Amino acid sequence: QVQLVESGGGLVQPGGSLRLSCAASRSIESVSAMGWYRQRPGGTQREFVAQVTGGGPEAYSNRVEGRCTISRDNAKNTVYLQLNSLDIEDTAVYYCRARWGGDIYWGQGTQVTVSS
């Protein structure tokens, strides 16, 4: 069983920034895809935010593209999500998701609250 541990969430004012981290208990060098989803208050589904893939470019949702950068550190088995120009609409629980072939794993989530 692979463990994904998120960190970096918190309370931030509109216009602020946060960096989320997701550390995997398994090497991510061979990961098929690893990234972030979020579930906003009142939402019933997790929505895609961003991901890195094994050999392709990064992908971002339209809602965050231009404000968000995803990166990876294979030596630390960690993926990062830099969120900038945060808006109240970005308030959500952010979940890390990783896939190795057909095996998918989720983290427990980290709360991001954007409020003045």
CORKA-V670335 format. One record per residue. N is the residue number from 0. PSI is psi in whole degrees, 0 to 359 (* if undefined). OMEGA is omega in whole degrees, -180 to 180 (none if undefined). Layout:
N|PSI|OMEGA  N|PSI|OMEGA
//
This chain:
0|130|179  1|135|176  2|135|174  3|124|-177  4|116|179  5|153|174  6|167|175  7|354|178  8|172|179  9|194|180  10|130|-179  11|149|179  12|155|175  13|137|-177  14|350|-178  15|184|-177  16|156|174  17|153|171  18|120|177  19|148|178  20|146|174  21|113|-179  22|129|-179  23|150|179  24|5|-179  25|152|178  26|135|-180  27|7|-180  28|327|-178  29|14|-178  30|141|178  31|318|178  32|145|179  33|132|-178  34|206|-170  35|141|170  36|164|177  37|154|176  38|114|-177  39|160|-180  40|130|-180  41|352|-180  42|149|-178  43|349|-180  44|156|174  45|134|-180  46|146|-179  47|140|177  48|300|-177  49|157|175  50|158|169  51|150|179  52|174|-175  53|318|-177  54|2|-176  55|185|-179  56|166|174  57|155|178  58|142|-179  59|150|173  60|158|179  61|331|-176  62|334|-174  63|348|-176  64|133|-177  65|342|179  66|359|-166  67|142|176  68|127|175  69|141|180  70|167|-178  71|150|174  72|100|-176  73|328|-179  74|331|-180  75|3|-178  76|43|-172  77|140|172  78|140|-178  79|151|174  80|110|176  81|120|-180  82|125|-180  83|164|178  84|50|-176  85|144|-179  86|161|179  87|327|179  88|348|178  89|355|177  90|125|-175  91|169|165  92|125|-178  93|127|-177  94|137|172  95|140|179  96|137|178  97|144|-179  98|127|170  99|104|-175  100|239|180  101|2|-178  102|122|-177  103|137|180  104|148|179  105|148|170  106|179|-177  107|344|178  108|151|175  109|135|-175  110|131|171  111|121|180  112|122|178  113|114|-176  114|148|176  115|*|none
//
